[in-house]
Amino acid sequence: MGDCISLRDELLNEPAQPLLRDKEGTAFHNSWEAEAFAMGNLLIKSGFMTQAEWVEIFSQEIKAAQAEGDPDRGDTYYSHWMNALERIAIERQVTDRETLEEQQRLWDLAVKNTPHGVALKLENALLQTPDHDDHHHHHGADAERPEPISICTNR
């Protein structure tokens, strides 16, 4: 993993930047938006993709959403950003659609299974919570523990 970048470690080593703001206040309405923004910028900074490549793919995602009826009021901006990141990860073979969808499913379970006041972790997808004891279906207890996200630039 000599050419791999741990996104978490890289982001923690970045100097703190002023929080982006727009005329209504902070540019991010949810923490995932800030994280997606940081990941996109880190991928450019690391040389995984060029800024021109990012602009092209991001623009295509916005145009595709508009063609499907997105009213482009600004509230879906980071959804397009996230779609572009996912597309790049799949096109560059960092992951595949099936693995990405499984990770999303596990995160959805983690959110549902995490009690209030407890840190959200992917491992929580495998928790059996008390309100789930009265029904019987599989919550992924036999699933492998997912690996942390890293970007390998040697592809």
C-alpha positions in Angstrom: 0.0 0.0 0.0 3.0 2.3 -0.6 1.1 4.4 -3.1 -2.2 4.5 -1.2 -3.5 7.5 0.5 -5.6 7.1 3.7 -8.2 9.8 3.2 -8.8 10.1 6.9 -5.1 10.5 7.7 -4.5 12.9 4.8 -7.5 15.0 5.8 -6.4 15.1 9.4 -3.0 16.3 8.3 -4.4 19.2 6.2 -4.2 22.6 7.8 -7.7 23.7 8.9 -9.2 26.0 6.3 -11.8 28.6 7.0 -15.3 27.2 6.6 -16.7 27.9 3.2 -19.5 30.4 3.3 -22.1 31.6 0.9 -24.5 34.6 1.2 -26.9 32.5 3.4 -24.2 31.2 5.8 -22.1 28.1 5.7 -21.8 26.4 2.3 -22.4 23.0 3.9 -25.8 22.0 5.3 -24.7 18.5 6.4 -21.4 17.1 7.4 -21.4 14.6 4.5 -21.3 17.6 2.1 -18.1 18.9 3.6 -16.6 15.4 3.6 -17.5 14.9 -0.1 -16.0 18.3 -0.9 -12.8 17.5 0.9 -12.5 14.1 -0.8 -12.9 15.6 -4.2 -10.3 18.2 -3.5 -7.9 15.6 -2.0 -8.2 13.5 -5.1 -7.2 16.4 -7.3 -4.4 17.4 -4.9 -3.0 13.9 -4.8 -2.9 13.6 -8.6 -5.6 10.9 -8.8 -7.4 13.1 -11.3 -6.8 16.6 -12.7 -9.0 19.6 -12.0 -10.1 19.5 -15.7 -11.2 15.9 -15.4 -13.1 16.7 -12.2 -14.9 19.7 -13.9 -15.9 17.6 -16.9 -17.3 14.7 -14.9 -19.0 17.0 -12.3 -20.5 19.0 -15.1 -21.8 15.9 -16.8 -23.5 14.8 -13.5 -25.2 18.2 -13.2 -26.4 18.1 -16.8 -27.7 14.5 -16.4 -29.6 15.5 -13.3 -31.1 18.5 -15.0 -32.2 16.4 -18.0 -34.0 14.1 -15.5 -35.9 17.1 -14.0 -33.6 18.5 -11.3 -34.8 22.1 -10.9 -31.2 23.2 -10.0 -32.1 25.3 -7.0 -28.7 24.6 -5.4 -30.0 22.2 -2.8 -28.8 19.2 -4.8 -25.3 20.5 -5.6 -23.5 18.1 -3.2 -25.7 15.2 -4.4 -24.2 15.8 -7.9 -20.8 16.1 -6.3 -21.2 12.7 -4.6 -22.5 11.1 -7.8 -19.4 12.4 -9.6 -17.1 10.9 -6.8 -18.9 7.6 -7.1 -18.7 7.6 -10.9 -14.9 8.3 -10.7 -14.4 5.5 -8.1 -16.2 3.0 -10.4 -14.6 4.2 -13.7 -11.1 4.2 -12.1 -11.8 0.7 -10.7 -11.4 1.8 -7.1 -14.6 -0.1 -6.4 -17.5 -1.5 -8.4 -21.2 -0.7 -8.4 -22.1 -3.8 -6.4 -19.6 -3.1 -3.6 -20.6 0.6 -3.5 -24.3 -0.3 -3.1 -23.4 -2.9 -0.4 -21.4 -0.2 1.5 -24.4 2.2 1.2 -26.7 -0.5 2.5 -24.4 -1.2 5.5 -24.2 2.6 6.3 -28.0 2.8 6.1 -28.2 -0.1 8.6 -25.5 1.6 10.8 -27.6 4.7 11.0 -30.7 2.7 11.8 -29.0 0.6 14.5 -26.9 3.3 16.2 -28.6 4.4 19.4 -28.8 8.2 20.1 -25.7 9.5 21.7 -23.5 6.8 20.3 -20.9 7.5 17.7 -21.9 6.4 14.2 -19.6 3.7 13.0 -19.9 1.2 10.2 -19.6 -1.6 12.7 -23.0 -0.5 14.1 -24.6 -2.0 11.0 -24.0 -5.4 12.6 -25.6 -4.5 15.9 -28.8 -6.1 17.1 -30.7 -3.3 18.8 -33.5 -4.0 21.3 -36.2 -2.7 19.0 -35.2 -5.3 16.4 -35.6 -8.3 18.7 -39.3 -8.8 17.8 -38.9 -9.5 14.1 -36.8 -11.9 12.1 -34.7 -10.9 9.2 -31.0 -10.7 8.4 -29.2 -7.5 9.3 -25.8 -8.5 7.9 -24.5 -10.2 11.0 -22.5 -12.6 8.9 -21.1 -9.9 6.6 -17.4 -9.2 6.5 -16.2 -6.1 8.3 -15.6 -3.4 5.5 -12.1 -2.0 5.1 -11.4 1.7 5.6 -11.5 3.8 2.4 -8.2 4.4 0.7 -7.3 5.7 -2.7 -4.5 4.0 -4.5 -2.9 6.2 -7.1 -0.7 3.6 -8.7 -3.4 2.3 -11.1 
